[in-house]
Amino acid sequence: MHTVKDYSKSGQTAPSVIPSFDTLPDSAFIRESQLVQSPKRPDSPAPLPFSAPTLWRKVKAGTFPKPVKLSDRVTAWKVGDVRAWIARHCSMQQAGS
C-alpha cells in the first residue's frame, strides 16, 4: 500500500516533485500553475512571464496554443506547443529590434 506523508502537520515543506520545464519532453503536459507566475508562489520559476488571466486572454484571442482537456477538471498544454510559441515569440521580438 502506498502512503502519502502529511507535511502540513509536521511543519516541513513538501519536496518539489515537478520537473523543470526545460527537462520535460515535448510530448509531456504542463498545467497552468506550472506555466505562469503566481503571487501565491513568487519563488517558483515559470516559463511564461505573465499571469494566468493573461494566459487565458491570449488563448481566447488565438495568440497562444489552446490547452487540452485531460479530464473534467484537468486542463493542460503540450510542452512542445508551449516551446514552439516561445520560440516564435522570441524570433518575432528579435526581428523587430
C-alpha positions as CSV (number, residue, x, y, z in Angstrom):
1,M,0.0,0.0,0.0
2,H,1.3,3.5,-0.9
3,T,1.2,6.1,1.8
4,V,1.4,9.8,1.5
5,K,3.2,11.9,4.0
6,D,1.2,14.7,5.6
7,Y,3.6,17.7,5.5
8,S,1.0,20.1,6.9
9,K,1.2,18.7,10.4
10,S,5.0,18.3,10.6
11,G,5.9,21.9,9.7
12,Q,8.1,20.6,6.9
13,T,7.6,21.6,3.3
14,A,6.9,19.0,0.6
15,P,9.8,18.3,-1.7
16,S,9.4,19.6,-5.3
17,V,8.4,16.7,-7.5
18,I,7.6,18.8,-10.6
19,P,10.4,18.6,-13.1
20,S,11.8,21.7,-14.7
21,F,10.1,22.9,-17.9
22,D,13.5,22.5,-19.6
23,T,13.8,18.8,-18.8
24,L,10.3,17.8,-19.8
25,P,9.8,16.0,-23.2
26,D,7.8,17.8,-25.9
27,S,5.1,15.2,-25.5
28,A,4.5,16.0,-21.8
29,F,1.7,18.1,-20.5
30,I,2.1,21.1,-18.3
31,R,-0.7,22.8,-16.2
32,E,-1.4,26.5,-15.8
33,S,0.1,26.6,-12.3
34,Q,3.4,25.4,-13.8
35,L,3.4,27.8,-16.8
36,V,2.7,31.2,-15.3
37,Q,3.9,33.4,-12.4
38,S,1.7,33.2,-9.3
39,P,1.5,35.7,-6.4
40,K,1.0,32.6,-4.2
41,R,4.3,31.2,-5.3
42,P,6.6,34.1,-6.0
43,D,9.8,32.0,-5.7
44,S,8.6,29.3,-8.1
45,P,10.1,29.7,-11.6
46,A,7.7,29.8,-14.5
47,P,8.5,29.7,-18.2
48,L,5.9,32.4,-19.1
49,P,6.4,36.0,-17.7
50,F,2.7,36.8,-17.4
51,S,-0.3,35.9,-15.2
52,A,-3.0,33.3,-15.5
53,P,-5.6,35.8,-16.6
54,T,-3.3,37.0,-19.4
55,L,-2.6,33.4,-20.4
56,W,-6.4,32.8,-20.9
57,R,-6.8,36.1,-22.7
58,K,-4.1,35.0,-25.2
59,V,-5.8,31.6,-25.6
60,K,-9.1,33.3,-26.3
61,A,-7.5,35.7,-28.8
62,G,-5.8,32.8,-30.6
63,T,-2.3,34.1,-29.9
64,F,-1.4,31.2,-27.5
65,P,-1.9,27.5,-28.1
66,K,-5.2,26.0,-26.9
67,P,-4.9,23.6,-23.9
68,V,-6.0,20.0,-23.9
69,K,-8.8,18.9,-21.6
70,L,-7.4,15.8,-19.9
71,S,-10.5,15.3,-17.7
72,D,-13.5,17.2,-16.3
73,R,-11.2,19.2,-14.0
74,V,-7.8,19.0,-15.6
75,T,-6.6,21.2,-18.4
76,A,-3.0,21.3,-19.7
77,W,-0.8,22.3,-22.5
78,K,1.6,20.2,-24.5
79,V,5.1,21.3,-23.6
80,G,6.1,21.1,-27.3
81,D,3.3,23.6,-28.2
82,V,4.5,26.0,-25.5
83,R,8.1,25.7,-26.6
84,A,7.2,26.4,-30.2
85,W,5.2,29.5,-29.1
86,I,8.1,30.8,-27.0
87,A,10.5,30.3,-30.0
88,R,8.2,32.1,-32.4
89,H,7.6,34.9,-29.9
90,C,11.4,35.3,-29.3
91,S,12.2,35.3,-33.0
92,M,9.5,37.9,-33.7
93,Q,10.9,40.1,-30.9
94,Q,14.4,39.8,-32.3
95,A,13.3,40.6,-35.8
96,G,11.5,43.7,-34.6
97,S,14.6,45.1,-32.7
